[in-house]
Amino acid sequence: MHALLYAALPLFVGTVSVFAQSAGGAVPADVLKDLAPGGTLRAAINLGNSVLAQTDAATGQPKGITPDLARELGRRLGVPVELVTFDAAGKVFETVKSGAWDIAFVAIEPVRAAEMEFTAPYVIIDGTYMVPAESPLKTITDVDRPGVHIAVGLGSAYDLYLTRTIKNATIVRATGGGGREMIDLFVNDKLDVAAGVRQPLAAYGTTHPNVRVMDGRFMEIRQAMGTPKGRTAGARYLGAFVEDVKASGFVAEALKRSNQSAAVAPPAAN
């Protein structure tokens, strides 16, 4: 786990914030108490999902949509931003009660919702399967059968989902929890299936012709912002923030800047 501190400077020129136009631009005290109790917004960044965050080769610092969202939120709150980095979403959730962070970017999951307040999603990505190129498993529905072994990252959204839904196949968990660890487990242990986020699986497949990424998805991964349970004022503010950055084009532009293809989530239902 690593942390980097940033001043709360604007990153998206041209976005008109509905927050800045509110009463004098003031942020309510209870919101600041929830989201930056120590005077700094500490944002958990999962570097294990390349759609959401990457490490800048030149600076070694996190970049991508989630660091951009964290810095924009800090700008609107008027506080510095500290990026607390993790290599897997499961590790972010493991620290929800430790006070290591104030906001996080992880997928909405019932297990996590017991400990976290979630916004509506800002991005939706596919959870899908990768198999050896000559595998007899052709479609998503072929996978859940006796004798099939599925590699997953421990504590990932797809681990939690498949744990609830797989009836016949066997789930094998990569203890590191990250996408790369899951692929290594799949390859090294010669497992039947790797389950993960479509984009990094597809990227791996482009340089490894001995594997095949399936069409379709076994789950819709709804990436959201969250804060520890009980921070209700902060959670309401985050919910409004997410709707604003979707509507304004911030989310789409942040994905474009980091060369990531993913679907911007629709507006939250009223």
N, C-alpha and C positions, 0 to 999 in steps of 0.2 A: 504494500500500500504506500503510495507516494502522494505528496501534496505540492501544488504549485500555486503561488499567489499572484493575482492580477488586480490592477486597479479597475474600477468599474467604468470602462470607457465604451462608447457606442461602437458597434461593429457593423450595423446595418443602416447605412445612410439612406434616407428617403422614407423609412417607416415612421408613420405618425402614430405615436402611442396614445391609446385612449386613457392610459394611466396618467401620462404627463398632462393631459387636459383636464383631469379631475381637480377638485378643489385645491387650487394652488400647487398641484403636483405633489401634495403631501401624502406620504404613505402612512396608514394608521399604525399606531404604536404596537397594537397586538399582532399585526402582520410582521413587523420587524422583529418582535420578540420571538415569534415562531420560526421565521426563516433565517434570521441572522442574530441569534441570541447573544453571541459574543462580539457582535459588531462586524463580522465577516460572514458572507454567504459561502458555506462549505458545501461543494457540489461533488457527489460521488460520480465518477466517470468510469464506465466499463469499457476498457480497451479490448476486451475479448470479442466484441461485436463490431466488425469493421464498418458496418453500415452507419453506426452511431458515432464512432470515434476512431481516430488513427493517431499514430505517433509521427510527428513531423520529422522527416529525415534530417533536415537542416538544423533544427533547434532542439530536437528531442522532446518537445512539448506536445501535449494533446491538441488535436485539431479535429474539426468535424462538426456535425450538427449539435451534439450535446454540449461540447465546450462553448459553441456559439450561443446556444440558448442560455447556458449558465451565466455567461458574461452579459448578455442582454438583460437577463433578470436582475443581475447585480447593478447594472446601470440604472434600471428603473427604480430599484430600491434605494439607490444612492450609497451602496456599500461596496467594499472590495470583495473580490471573488477568489476563493481558494479551491482549486481542482484537486480532489482526492482520488487518485487513480487506483483501479482494481483491474485484474486480468480476467474476471468472470463475474457475471451477474449474481450467481449464487453467493459469492464472497461479499458483494455489496449487501445483500439481504442478511447475511450472517452477522453483520455489524450494525443492524438497525437499532439495537438497544444500547449500543456502546457509546453513542455520542460522537462517533467519528465523522458524521456528516449531517447536514440539515436538509438537503434535497438530494434526490437520486433520479436516475434515468433507467428504469427497468420495465419489463413487460408486466402488464396487469395479469395477476394470477390469484386465485382464491387463497392459497397458502400465504402469499405475501400480503393480501388485503387484510388479513387478520392482524397485521402489525403495522400497516402503512395506510396513509390516506392517498388515494390516487386521483389524478386528473383524468379526463377523457384522453384517448390516445392522440398523439400528434403525428405519428407515422405508423403504417401497417406494413408488415413484411411477412413473407411466407416461411413456415416451417415445412421442410420437405426432406426427402430421403436421397442418399447417394449409395449406389451399389457397384460392385464390380461390373465391368462392361458386359461380361458374358453371363451375368446372373439370370436365373430363371424368373426372378421377381421383376415384373414389368410395370405394375401399377401400384399406387398407394395402398389399395385394398389387399394386394398380395402379401404385404409384409407381416401382418398379424397372424402368424401360423406357427404351430409347434416346430421347434428346432431352429428357428430364425433368431439370431443374436443381433441386437441393435445397440450401437455405440452412441452414447449421449454424454454431454457435459454435466457433471454433478451439479444439481441445484439450478440448472438453466430452466427457462420457461418451457422448453420442449421436454426436458426431463420430468418436470412436474405434471405436464399435460399427459405425456405417455404413461406415466405411472398410474394415472387415473383411468386411462382408456384402453391400454393394451391388455388383451385377455389371454393370448396364447404364446406370443413371442417372448423372448427373454431380453431384458434391458441390462446393458453392461455400462457402468458409469466410469468416465474418466475423472479421477479425483481432482485434477487441476481445475476442472469446470469450464475451461475456455474452449473455443471452437477448434483451435489448433491441437490441443490435447486430445479432443474427441477424434479428430481425423487421424492422429498418430495411433490411438488405440485401435481404431478401425483397421488401419493398414498393418500395424505390427502384430496384432492378434488375429489377423485374417478373419474379421467378423463379416457377417452377411450384409449389414446395413449401417450407414452412418446417418444420424438424424441431426438436423441443424438448420441454420438460417440459409435461405437459398443463395444469396449473393456470394458469400465466401465459399460455399460448396461449389458453385458454378466456376468461381475463379480458380479453385483447385483443379477442377475438371479440365480447364483449358490447357493446363500443362501436364496433365496425367491422363492420357487417352485410355488407360486401363480401367477407368471408372466412368459411371454414367449417373447423371442427376435426373431424377424422375420428373415428369410433368405433374402438375397439380400440387396440392399441399395437403398435409395431414392436420395442420392447424393454422389459424390466423394469429400472428403474434402482434399484439397491440401494445406498442411502445408508448409509455406515458411518463409523466413526472410524478414524483411522490415525495412525501415527507413522513416522518414517524407519526404513528397513531396519536391522536389527541391534539395535534396542532391545527385546530379547525380553522382559525382565522387565516393562517398561512395556506392551508389547503384550498380555501375559497379563492384566495388571491392567485394561487397557482392555476386553478381551474380557469379563471378569467384570462390569465396570461396566455395559457395554451390556446384558448379560442382566438385570442387576438393575433398571435404569431402565425396561426394557420390562415386566418382570413387576410392578413396583411401581405402574405407572400414570403414572410421571413423563413418559414420552414422550407418551402420549395427552393428558395435561393441558397439556404445553408446546405441543402443536399447537393445542389448544383456546384457550389464552391468546392465541396469535398469529393466531387466526381462520383457520387453515389446515386443509384437508382432505387427509389422506394416510393410507395404511394403515400401522399399526404392524407392523413385521416380526415374524414368528413366532419362537419361541425357537430358538436355534441347535441344530442336530443334534448329538447327543453323538458 
